[in-house]
Amino acid sequence: DHIDVAVFENKGPAFGPDLGEISQPKQAAPFGFSTTSFGRCEVVVFSPDHAGNLGSMPVARIETVIKAWQSRTAHLQQLPGVVQVFPFENRGQDIGVTLHHPHGQIYSYPFVTPRTEKLIASVRNHGGDFFGELVEFEKSSSRNILETENFLAFVPFAARWPIEIHLLPKRQVADFTELTAAEVSELAGAYKQILLGLDALYDRPIPYISAWHQAPMIENREQIRLMLQITSPLRDADKLKYLAGSESAMGAFVGDVAPEETAARLKKVIK
């Protein structure tokens, strides 16, 4: 049978899918503890065709993919023990991809991920409308690379990677389930523009990680906003950025290029 987009459980999941008996972690030992590995790992196949990539597909297909993320987010959030749903795509051998059919994944974690915990702490420490203020700050910056009626894409102020793009809805949207049908259509078009622009930088498909941050199922989740983060280690046509001493050991990133320079290049190729 013909399919547009397919979703199924990962045959080699990092955790789950058998929830088993969900138990709370035992008293935390000084240096770590373990608990039941529950949750869900799913694969999202973007197309029945083996060749191509998401950016080269019609906007209607990308819209279907976003609707699949919407539907699966709504379902997975209801599973016992699931706290955070994370759709993402790893693309390219340089990222470690071994299956070349166009696809992404969805991880449904039984905990709030460390990166999200740091984000939540930053939002709470900041106070006020963190993401609303961030959108206004980036709208007027030279790092603004694409703006539509309801979305803004930009290279962040202190980008860690040679290529890094963030996209935010202009209104408060905690996750995919809160997007309207019109916003899904608009997002599909903007996402295609960004993906095509990335490949136009070096006139070839570039390796990237496309990560969709969503609010976890916790109190005050309305403070966290849906955000796309695309990163690529490609610092030149045939050169990769490796996480060396400062980055790997100290967590202090050394920028290979000024974010403003990257934004200027991206604006030229995003149409």
Phi, psi and omega in degrees: 000147179285138175231155170263304180224137180234145178231131178209163181291142178293131181287341177234066188291149175289333176200164183068196000274349180290113182292329182058213177264109182286121181235152176283148177303145175290171180311124185299126174285163183304326186240019175140164178207167180232161178209179182299136179272081179249168185135202182205137174238122183235155176251136177245111179272121187282339186198152173286345181276136183287329183271170176090184179209171188299319182295333181275354181277158179300153179303324180299323178291318178298323177297321177296321178298315179297321177296325176295317176299320178301308184296315182291324176300314180300318182288312186292329178296340181271351181290140179303130176090343181284130183247327184216133181249128189229100173277140180202164175225126168260127180232133173103147179297328181292342175270345180107011182286133178247338177260115190267355174296134183303116183200164173226189180222163172228120174257133176245102189276148174272019181203168172277126185292153182304318180297320180289324177301318178294321179297314180300317179297319179295318180297316181291322178292326180291317184075169179069201182265085186305305186287325176298318178292324179296317178300315180295322179296315184280336179301323185265004183269163177285354180268359175291115185252341179199128178228130174242186182301321188240000184222153177226131176242139185205159169273125186295157185307316182237063182301136181272332186254156179305323174235119179212128181230135171245143175229132181229144167289148182284337176255168180289117177224114185285325181201181183302328185295341183266359177284141174280166178300319179295321179292324177298315179298316180295318179296321179300316179295317179294319180297318178298316179302317181294313182296319177295321178297320178300315181289339178281344181302316181237016177057038176196160176297126182259153176288138177204164168241122178253112189240127180256104179280128178234153179295133176288167182276075181226174175296148178061031180295343180291352176278345183255138185245144172308132180214134172267133175232117177249128177230146175222138179278002184285113180257351172201176186306325183228025181231138180250151171272125176255145177280098185266209190305304185296317182288310185288317186273320187254348183069019179253108185279139174256120183285133178275337182209147179294136179306325180295325178291316178298317180298318180298320178292319181294321180298329181288332186255347178272118186239000000 
